[in-house]
Amino acid sequence: MGPMIDKARAELAAAGVTESPGIVLADAGYWHGEQIDELMGQGVQVLIPPDADKRRGTRPGWDGGRYAFMRNVLDTPAGGELYAQRQQMIEPVFADTKFNRRADRFLRRGRAAARSEWPLITATGNLLKLWRHATAPAAA
């Protein structure tokens, strides 16, 4: 997660955006305690559940400290509302790619092949958006 936020900051700076991300929303797969502590030390609010929804109860050994703190933050009305926005912002993009466009796995083997295939998948998604926008009937 840390390198991803660093890359996002670099992309924003290259686009001329001077503000840094203030809130990070991610699913439980991005839980990395040291990176979360580092981001929070930089003044970034991090909302990542330490437990996946599939799990019943907490993970063994993941009690107290940062785990309990994050669970408490996500259980507040404000934390829950912020985290719920992730579903509206992120999930539709991947749902469209995986289910509507049926791009649910890479067709070529190897990391280099997958890294070259992903930009093609996302570029075609963006081209589809442009085409739909251009061919949409004018609003009355």
ROSE-4610 file (N, C-alpha, C; in Angstrom, 1 decimal, always signed):
// ROSE-4610
residu = [M/M/M/G/G/G/P/P/P/M/M/M/I/I/I/D/D/D/K/K/K/A/A/A/R/R/R/A/A/A/E/E/E/L/L/L/A/A/A/A/A/A/A/A/A/G/G/G/V/V/V/T/T/T/E/E/E/S/S/S/P/P/P/G/G/G/I/I/I/V/V/V/L/L/L/A/A/A/D/D/D/A/A/A/G/G/G/Y/Y/Y/W/W/W/H/H/H/G/G/G/E/E/E/Q/Q/Q/I/I/I/D/D/D/E/E/E/L/L/L/M/M/M/G/G/G/Q/Q/Q/G/G/G/V/V/V/Q/Q/Q/V/V/V/L/L/L/I/I/I/P/P/P/P/P/P/D/D/D/A/A/A/D/D/D/K/K/K/R/R/R/R/R/R/G/G/G/T/T/T/R/R/R/P/P/P/G/G/G/W/W/W/D/D/D/G/G/G/G/G/G/R/R/R/Y/Y/Y/A/A/A/F/F/F/M/M/M/R/R/R/N/N/N/V/V/V/L/L/L/D/D/D/T/T/T/P/P/P/A/A/A/G/G/G/G/G/G/E/E/E/L/L/L/Y/Y/Y/A/A/A/Q/Q/Q/R/R/R/Q/Q/Q/Q/Q/Q/M/M/M/I/I/I/E/E/E/P/P/P/V/V/V/F/F/F/A/A/A/D/D/D/T/T/T/K/K/K/F/F/F/N/N/N/R/R/R/R/R/R/A/A/A/D/D/D/R/R/R/F/F/F/L/L/L/R/R/R/R/R/R/G/G/G/R/R/R/A/A/A/A/A/A/A/A/A/R/R/R/S/S/S/E/E/E/W/W/W/P/P/P/L/L/L/I/I/I/T/T/T/A/A/A/T/T/T/G/G/G/N/N/N/L/L/L/L/L/L/K/K/K/L/L/L/W/W/W/R/R/R/H/H/H/A/A/A/T/T/T/A/A/A/P/P/P/A/A/A/A/A/A/A/A/A]
num = [1/1/1/2/2/2/3/3/3/4/4/4/5/5/5/6/6/6/7/7/7/8/8/8/9/9/9/10/10/10/11/11/11/12/12/12/13/13/13/14/14/14/15/15/15/16/16/16/17/17/17/18/18/18/19/19/19/20/20/20/21/21/21/22/22/22/23/23/23/24/24/24/25/25/25/26/26/26/27/27/27/28/28/28/29/29/29/30/30/30/31/31/31/32/32/32/33/33/33/34/34/34/35/35/35/36/36/36/37/37/37/38/38/38/39/39/39/40/40/40/41/41/41/42/42/42/43/43/43/44/44/44/45/45/45/46/46/46/47/47/47/48/48/48/49/49/49/50/50/50/51/51/51/52/52/52/53/53/53/54/54/54/55/55/55/56/56/56/57/57/57/58/58/58/59/59/59/60/60/60/61/61/61/62/62/62/63/63/63/64/64/64/65/65/65/66/66/66/67/67/67/68/68/68/69/69/69/70/70/70/71/71/71/72/72/72/73/73/73/74/74/74/75/75/75/76/76/76/77/77/77/78/78/78/79/79/79/80/80/80/81/81/81/82/82/82/83/83/83/84/84/84/85/85/85/86/86/86/87/87/87/88/88/88/89/89/89/90/90/90/91/91/91/92/92/92/93/93/93/94/94/94/95/95/95/96/96/96/97/97/97/98/98/98/99/99/99/100/100/100/101/101/101/102/102/102/103/103/103/104/104/104/105/105/105/106/106/106/107/107/107/108/108/108/109/109/109/110/110/110/111/111/111/112/112/112/113/113/113/114/114/114/115/115/115/116/116/116/117/117/117/118/118/118/119/119/119/120/120/120/121/121/121/122/122/122/123/123/123/124/124/124/125/125/125/126/126/126/127/127/127/128/128/128/129/129/129/130/130/130/131/131/131/132/132/132/133/133/133/134/134/134/135/135/135/136/136/136/137/137/137/138/138/138/139/139/139/140/140/140]
x = [+0.8/+0.0/+0.9/+1.9/+2.8/+3.3/+3.9/+4.4/+3.2/+2.0/+0.9/+0.5/+0.6/+0.3/+1.4/+2.6/+3.7/+3.5/+3.1/+2.9/+1.7/+0.7/-0.5/-0.1/+0.8/+1.3/+2.1/+2.9/+3.8/+2.9/+1.8/+0.9/+0.2/-0.3/-1.0/-0.1/+1.2/+2.1/+2.4/+2.5/+2.8/+1.6/+0.4/-0.8/-1.1/-0.2/-0.3/-1.2/-1.5/-2.3/-1.4/-1.6/-0.7/-1.1/-2.4/-2.9/-2.6/-2.2/-1.9/-3.2/-3.3/-4.5/-4.6/-5.8/-6.0/-6.6/-7.3/-7.9/-7.6/-7.2/-6.9/-8.0/-8.7/-9.7/-9.2/-9.1/-8.7/-9.4/-9.4/-9.9/-8.9/-9.3/-8.5/-7.2/-7.2/-6.0/-4.8/-5.1/-4.0/-3.5/-3.9/-3.5/-2.0/-1.3/+0.1/+0.4/+0.6/+0.6/+1.7/+2.9/+3.9/+3.6/+3.1/+2.8/+1.6/+0.6/-0.5/+0.0/+0.9/+1.5/+2.2/+3.0/+3.7/+2.8/+1.8/+0.8/+0.1/-0.3/-1.0/+0.0/+1.2/+2.2/+2.4/+2.1/+2.1/+0.9/-0.1/-1.3/-2.4/-2.2/-3.2/-4.1/-5.5/-6.4/-6.5/-6.3/-6.3/-7.5/-8.3/-9.4/-9.3/-8.8/-8.6/-9.0/-10.0/-10.4/-9.3/-8.9/-7.9/-8.4/-9.7/-10.3/-11.2/-11.1/-11.9/-13.4/-14.3/-15.7/-16.0/-15.2/-15.5/-15.1/-14.3/-13.8/-14.9/-15.1/-15.9/-15.0/-15.2/-14.4/-13.0/-12.2/-10.9/-9.8/-8.8/-7.7/-6.9/-6.4/-5.7/-4.4/-4.2/-3.1/-3.3/-4.4/-4.7/-5.7/-5.4/-6.2/-5.5/-6.2/-5.6/-4.8/-4.2/-3.3/-4.0/-3.2/-3.7/-4.9/-5.0/-6.2/-7.5/-7.4/-8.6/-9.0/-7.9/-8.1/-8.9/-8.4/-9.0/-10.4/-10.7/-12.0/-13.0/-12.5/-13.3/-13.5/-12.6/-12.7/-13.8/-13.7/-14.6/-16.0/-16.1/-17.5/-18.2/-17.4/-18.1/-18.9/-20.0/-20.8/-20.0/-19.0/-18.2/-17.3/-16.7/-15.7/-16.5/-17.6/-18.4/-18.9/-19.3/-19.8/-18.7/-17.5/-16.3/-16.0/-15.9/-15.5/-16.5/-17.8/-18.9/-18.7/-18.1/-17.8/-16.9/-16.1/-15.2/-16.0/-17.1/-18.0/-18.5/-18.8/-19.4/-18.3/-17.1/-16.0/-15.2/-14.8/-13.9/-14.5/-15.4/-16.0/-16.7/-17.4/-18.0/-17.0/-15.9/-14.8/-14.4/-14.1/-13.6/-14.8/-16.0/-17.1/-17.4/-17.3/-17.5/-16.4/-15.2/-14.1/-14.2/-14.5/-14.5/-15.7/-16.9/-18.1/-18.7/-18.9/-19.5/-18.6/-17.3/-16.3/-15.6/-15.9/-15.4/-13.9/-13.2/-11.8/-11.5/-11.7/-11.6/-10.2/-9.4/-8.1/-7.2/-5.9/-5.0/-4.9/-4.7/-4.7/-3.3/-2.3/-0.9/-0.2/+0.8/+1.5/+2.7/+3.0/+4.2/+3.9/+4.7/+4.5/+4.6/+5.6/+5.8/+4.6/+4.1/+2.9/+1.7/+1.5/+0.3/+0.4/+1.6/+1.8/+1.6/+1.8/+1.5/+0.0/-0.6/-2.0/-2.9/-2.6/-3.5/-3.7/-2.6/-2.9/-3.8/-3.7/-4.6/-6.1/-6.3/-7.6/-8.2/-7.4/-7.9/-8.1/-7.2/-7.4/-8.6/-8.9/-10.2/-11.4/-11.3/-12.4/-12.6/-11.5/-11.6/-12.2/-11.7/-12.3/-13.8/-14.2/-15.6/-16.4/-15.9/-16.5/-16.7/-15.6/-15.6/-16.6/-16.6/-17.5/-19.0/-19.3/-20.6/-21.1/-20.1/-20.4/-20.7/-19.9/-20.1/-21.3/-21.7/-22.9/-24.2/-24.1/-25.3/-26.3/-27.6/-28.5/-28.5/-28.7/-28.7/-29.9/-29.6/-30.7/-31.7/-33.0/-34.0/-34.2]
y = [-1.2/+0.0/+1.3/+1.2/+2.4/+2.9/+1.9/+2.3/+2.8/+2.3/+2.7/+4.2/+4.5/+5.9/+6.8/+6.4/+7.2/+7.4/+6.4/+6.5/+7.5/+7.4/+8.3/+9.7/+10.0/+11.3/+11.8/+11.0/+11.4/+11.7/+10.9/+11.1/+12.4/+12.7/+13.9/+15.1/+15.0/+16.1/+16.4/+15.3/+15.4/+16.1/+15.9/+16.5/+17.9/+18.4/+19.7/+19.9/+18.8/+18.8/+18.9/+20.0/+20.2/+19.5/+19.2/+18.5/+17.1/+16.6/+15.2/+14.4/+13.1/+12.4/+12.5/+12.8/+13.0/+11.8/+10.9/+9.7/+8.5/+7.4/+6.2/+5.2/+4.7/+3.6/+2.3/+1.2/+0.0/-1.2/-2.4/-3.5/-4.2/-5.3/-5.9/-6.5/-6.8/-7.3/-6.4/-5.1/-4.1/-3.8/-4.5/-4.3/-4.6/-3.5/-3.6/-2.6/-3.1/-2.3/-1.2/-1.5/-0.5/+0.6/+0.2/+1.2/+2.1/+1.5/+2.3/+3.3/+2.8/+3.7/+4.9/+4.6/+5.6/+6.6/+6.2/+7.1/+7.9/+7.3/+8.1/+9.1/+8.8/+9.7/+10.9/+10.7/+11.8/+12.6/+12.3/+13.0/+12.5/+11.3/+10.7/+9.8/+10.0/+9.2/+7.8/+6.7/+5.4/+4.6/+4.1/+3.2/+1.9/+0.9/-0.4/-1.4/-2.2/-3.2/-4.2/-4.6/-5.6/-7.0/-7.2/-8.5/-8.5/-9.5/-9.6/-10.0/-9.6/-9.9/-11.4/-12.2/-13.6/-14.3/-13.6/-14.2/-13.9/-14.9/-14.9/-14.5/-13.3/-12.9/-12.3/-12.1/-11.5/-12.6/-12.1/-13.1/-13.3/-14.6/-14.9/-14.0/-13.4/-12.5/-11.1/-10.8/-9.4/-8.7/-8.7/-8.0/-6.8/-5.8/-4.7/-3.8/-2.8/-1.9/-1.4/-1.4/-0.8/-1.5/-2.8/-3.6/-3.1/-3.0/-2.6/-1.1/-0.3/+1.1/+1.2/+0.4/+0.5/+0.0/-1.1/-1.6/-0.6/+0.1/+1.1/+2.3/+2.7/+3.8/+3.5/+2.3/+1.8/+1.6/+1.4/+1.2/+2.5/+3.6/+4.9/+5.3/+6.1/+6.5/+7.2/+8.1/+8.8/+7.8/+6.9/+6.0/+5.0/+4.6/+3.7/+4.4/+5.6/+6.4/+6.6/+7.0/+7.1/+5.8/+4.7/+3.5/+3.0/+3.3/+2.9/+3.6/+4.7/+5.4/+4.6/+3.7/+2.9/+2.0/+1.5/+0.6/+1.4/+2.6/+3.4/+3.9/+4.1/+4.6/+3.6/+2.5/+1.6/+0.3/-0.3/-1.5/-1.5/-0.5/-0.5/-0.6/-0.1/-0.1/-1.6/-2.3/-3.6/-4.6/-4.3/-5.1/-5.0/-3.8/-3.7/-4.4/-4.3/-5.0/-6.5/-7.0/-8.4/-9.1/-8.5/-9.2/-8.8/-7.5/-7.0/-7.2/-6.9/-7.1/-8.4/-9.2/-10.6/-10.7/-9.7/-9.6/-10.0/-11.3/-11.7/-12.4/-12.6/-13.2/-12.8/-12.8/-12.5/-13.7/-13.3/-14.4/-14.9/-14.1/-14.5/-14.8/-15.6/-16.0/-15.1/-15.0/-14.3/-12.8/-12.3/-11.0/-9.9/-10.0/-9.0/-9.0/-10.2/-10.3/-9.7/-10.0/-9.4/-7.9/-7.4/-6.0/-5.3/-5.9/-5.3/-5.5/-6.5/-6.7/-5.8/-5.5/-4.6/-3.2/-2.5/-1.2/-1.4/-2.5/-2.6/-2.8/-3.6/-3.8/-2.4/-1.6/-0.4/+0.7/+0.6/+1.6/+1.3/+0.0/-0.3/+0.1/+0.0/+0.4/+1.9/+2.7/+4.1/+4.5/+3.8/+4.0/+3.7/+2.7/+2.4/+3.5/+4.1/+5.2/+6.4/+6.7/+7.8/+7.5/+6.3/+6.0/+6.1/+5.6/+5.7/+7.1/+7.9/+9.3/+10.0/+9.7/+10.4/+9.9/+8.7/+8.2/+8.3/+8.8/+8.9/+9.9/+9.6/+10.6/+11.9/+13.0/+14.3/+14.4/+15.0/+15.2/+16.2/+16.0/+16.9/+18.1]
z = [+0.0/+0.0/+0.0/+0.8/+0.8/-0.5/-1.3/-2.7/-3.6/-3.4/-4.2/-3.9/-2.6/-2.2/-2.7/-2.7/-3.2/-4.7/-5.4/-6.9/-7.1/-6.3/-6.5/-6.3/-5.3/-5.0/-6.2/-6.8/-7.9/-9.1/-9.4/-10.5/-10.3/-9.1/-8.8/-9.0/-8.5/-8.7/-10.2/-11.0/-12.4/-13.1/-12.6/-13.2/-12.7/-11.8/-11.3/-10.0/-9.4/-8.2/-7.0/-6.2/-5.1/-3.8/-3.7/-2.5/-2.5/-1.4/-1.2/-0.7/-1.0/-0.5/+1.0/+1.5/+2.9/+3.6/+2.8/+3.3/+2.4/+2.9/+2.2/+2.5/+1.6/+1.8/+1.0/+1.7/+1.0/+1.7/+1.1/+1.7/+2.6/+3.2/+4.2/+3.7/+2.4/+1.7/+1.7/+1.9/+2.0/+3.4/+4.4/+5.7/+5.9/+6.3/+6.5/+7.7/+8.9/+10.1/+10.0/+9.6/+9.5/+8.5/+7.4/+6.4/+6.8/+7.5/+8.0/+9.1/+10.0/+11.0/+10.3/+9.2/+8.5/+7.9/+7.2/+6.6/+7.6/+8.7/+9.7/+10.4/+10.5/+10.9/+10.0/+8.7/+7.7/+7.7/+8.5/+8.6/+7.7/+7.1/+6.2/+7.1/+6.9/+7.6/+6.8/+7.5/+6.8/+7.4/+6.5/+6.8/+6.1/+6.8/+6.3/+7.3/+7.1/+8.1/+8.3/+9.5/+9.7/+9.4/+9.3/+9.1/+7.8/+7.0/+5.9/+6.3/+5.5/+5.8/+5.9/+5.2/+5.2/+6.6/+7.4/+8.6/+9.7/+10.5/+11.7/+12.9/+13.4/+14.5/+14.1/+15.0/+14.7/+14.4/+13.7/+13.4/+14.7/+14.9/+16.1/+16.2/+17.4/+17.6/+17.1/+16.5/+16.0/+16.9/+18.2/+19.1/+19.7/+20.2/+20.8/+19.8/+20.3/+19.5/+18.3/+17.2/+16.0/+15.4/+15.7/+15.2/+15.8/+17.1/+17.9/+17.5/+17.4/+17.0/+15.7/+14.7/+13.3/+13.4/+14.1/+14.2/+14.8/+15.9/+16.6/+15.6/+14.9/+13.9/+12.9/+12.3/+11.3/+11.8/+13.1/+13.8/+14.1/+14.0/+14.3/+13.0/+13.2/+12.1/+11.0/+11.4/+10.4/+9.6/+10.4/+9.7/+8.8/+9.2/+8.4/+7.1/+7.3/+6.1/+5.1/+5.6/+4.7/+4.0/+4.8/+4.2/+3.2/+3.4/+2.5/+1.1/+1.1/-0.2/-1.1/-0.5/-1.3/-2.3/-1.8/-2.6/-3.8/-3.7/-4.8/-5.8/-5.3/-6.1/-6.8/-6.1/-6.6/-7.2/-6.5/-6.9/-8.3/-8.7/-10.0/-11.2/-11.0/-12.1/-12.3/-11.2/-11.3/-11.6/-11.2/-11.5/-13.0/-13.6/-15.1/-15.8/-15.4/-16.1/-16.0/-14.8/-14.6/-15.1/-14.9/-15.3/-16.6/-16.8/-18.1/-19.3/-19.1/-20.2/-20.2/-19.2/-19.0/-19.0/-18.4/-18.3/-16.9/-16.5/-15.1/-14.9/-15.9/-15.8/-16.9/-16.7/-17.7/-18.7/-20.0/-21.0/-21.3/-20.9/-21.1/-19.8/-19.9/-18.6/-18.4/-17.1/-16.7/-16.3/-15.4/-14.8/-15.9/-16.8/-17.8/-18.8/-19.1/-20.0/-19.3/-18.1/-17.4/-17.2/-17.0/-16.9/-18.2/-19.3/-20.6/-21.0/-20.5/-20.8/-20.0/-18.8/-17.9/-18.6/-19.0/-19.7/-20.9/-21.6/-22.8/-22.3/-21.2/-20.7/-20.3/-19.5/-19.0/-20.1/-21.1/-22.3/-23.0/-23.3/-24.0/-23.2/-21.8/-21.0/-21.2/-21.2/-21.4/-22.7/-23.8/-25.1/-25.2/-24.5/-24.5/-23.8/-22.8/-22.1/-23.0/-23.8/-24.7/-25.8/-26.3/-27.4/-27.0/-25.8/-25.3/-25.0/-24.6/-24.3/-25.7/-26.7/-28.0/-28.7/-28.5/-29.3/-28.5/-27.2/-26.4/-27.0/-27.0/-27.5/-26.7/-27.3/-26.6/-25.7/-24.5/-23.6/-24.0/-23.8/-24.3/-23.4]
